[in-house]
Amino acid sequence: MSSFKGILVAVDGSENAMRAAEMAMDLAKRNDANLYVLSVIPTPVYAATGVQGAVGSGPVSEEFFDRAKKDAEAFVGGIVSRAEAQGIKVRGEITENVPSVVEAITEYAQEWRVELIVVGTRGLSGFKKLLLGSVSGALVSHSPCSVLVIR
């Protein structure tokens, strides 16, 4: 296997995402690679309509994004701090209100020219994942680079 110079880990705060972050930090340290920590906050799908982004204004939407952003800042910040403490070159970022998590991750990977995306098998989406499809599975199919899926 070749040496990776850029590694992207996509995280959502779930247990599997945190395991993926640990693996990504280990790989970044061993390869002297840049580590990119990305959390994507999607546009919510409103249950009443089934349409992504429909009736997306008002207090429910603001509360959702405020809470999601605070949570993302906490776990991305925690990973960035741990990586910096290990001497890893790291950049943390949160992308919000996007229609497709997979598209946001693949575009970020292309923009920063990473050679590896590390992601957990199951995120926080639970039942929604059964309806919308697996982010890790879609990344394997559509990523511009190699994908390491962590259980």
C-alpha positions in Angstrom: 0.0 0.0 0.0 1.3 3.5 -0.9 1.8 6.2 1.6 -1.1 8.6 2.1 -0.4 12.3 2.3 -4.0 13.5 2.9 -6.5 11.6 5.0 -10.1 12.7 5.5 -12.2 11.3 8.3 -16.0 12.0 8.2 -17.5 12.1 11.7 -21.0 12.5 13.1 -20.3 11.9 16.8 -21.3 8.3 16.8 -19.3 5.5 18.4 -18.2 4.1 15.0 -17.2 7.6 13.7 -15.0 8.0 16.8 -13.4 4.6 16.0 -12.9 5.9 12.5 -11.3 9.0 13.8 -8.9 7.0 16.0 -7.8 4.9 12.9 -7.4 8.0 10.8 -5.2 9.7 13.5 -3.1 6.5 13.6 -2.7 6.4 9.8 -2.0 10.1 9.6 0.7 9.8 12.3 2.3 6.8 10.6 2.3 8.3 7.2 3.1 11.9 8.3 -0.1 12.9 6.5 -2.4 15.8 6.8 -5.6 14.9 8.6 -8.9 16.5 7.6 -11.8 16.1 10.1 -15.2 16.8 8.5 -18.6 16.8 10.0 -21.6 17.3 7.6 -24.9 18.6 8.9 -27.5 17.8 6.3 -30.6 19.7 5.4 -33.3 17.9 7.5 -36.0 15.8 5.8 -39.3 16.9 7.2 -41.5 13.8 8.1 -44.8 15.5 7.3 -43.9 16.1 3.6 -41.0 13.6 3.0 -39.3 16.4 1.1 -35.8 17.5 2.0 -35.8 21.1 3.1 -39.6 21.5 2.9 -41.1 24.0 5.4 -37.6 24.5 6.7 -38.0 27.8 8.5 -38.9 28.6 12.0 -37.9 27.5 15.4 -37.7 23.7 14.8 -35.2 24.3 12.0 -33.2 26.8 14.0 -33.1 24.5 17.0 -32.0 21.6 14.9 -29.1 23.5 13.3 -28.0 25.2 16.6 -27.9 21.8 18.4 -26.3 20.0 15.5 -23.6 22.7 15.1 -22.8 22.7 18.8 -22.5 18.9 18.8 -20.4 18.9 15.7 -18.1 21.7 17.1 -17.6 19.6 20.2 -16.6 16.3 18.6 -14.7 17.9 15.7 -12.8 20.1 18.2 -12.1 17.1 20.4 -10.6 15.1 17.5 -8.6 18.1 16.3 -7.2 18.7 19.8 -6.2 15.0 20.2 -4.5 15.0 16.8 -2.6 18.2 17.5 -1.4 16.7 20.8 0.1 13.8 18.8 1.9 16.2 16.4 -0.5 15.5 13.5 -1.1 18.3 11.0 -4.9 18.6 11.2 -7.8 20.7 9.9 -11.3 20.5 11.3 -14.4 21.7 9.4 -18.1 21.6 9.6 -20.3 21.8 6.5 -23.9 22.5 7.2 -27.3 22.6 5.4 -26.3 20.4 2.5 -28.8 18.1 0.6 -26.3 15.2 0.3 -23.9 14.1 3.0 -22.1 11.8 0.5 -21.7 14.6 -2.1 -20.4 17.0 0.6 -17.8 14.5 1.7 -16.7 13.6 -1.9 -16.5 17.3 -2.9 -14.4 18.0 0.2 -12.1 15.1 -0.6 -11.6 16.4 -4.2 -11.1 20.0 -3.0 -8.3 19.0 -0.6 -7.0 16.2 -2.8 -7.0 13.5 -0.1 -6.0 10.0 -1.0 -8.1 8.2 1.7 -11.4 8.7 3.3 -12.0 7.0 6.7 -15.6 6.5 7.8 -17.6 4.4 10.3 -20.1 1.8 9.2 -23.1 3.2 11.1 -23.7 6.8 12.1 -26.3 8.5 14.1 -29.0 8.2 11.5 -30.5 4.9 12.7 -33.8 4.2 11.0 -33.4 7.0 8.5 -30.4 5.2 7.1 -32.6 2.3 6.1 -34.7 4.7 4.1 -32.0 6.9 2.7 -29.1 4.5 2.2 -25.7 4.1 3.8 -23.2 6.9 3.7 -20.3 4.5 3.9 -21.7 2.3 1.2 -22.3 5.3 -1.1 -18.8 6.7 -0.4 -17.3 3.3 -1.5 -19.2 3.6 -4.8 -18.8 7.3 -5.5 -15.6 8.5 -3.8 -12.7 9.9 -5.9 -10.2 8.0 -3.7 -9.9 5.0 -1.5 -12.3 4.5 1.4 -11.6 2.7 4.6 -14.8 1.7 6.4 -14.4 1.0 10.2 -16.7 -1.2 12.2 
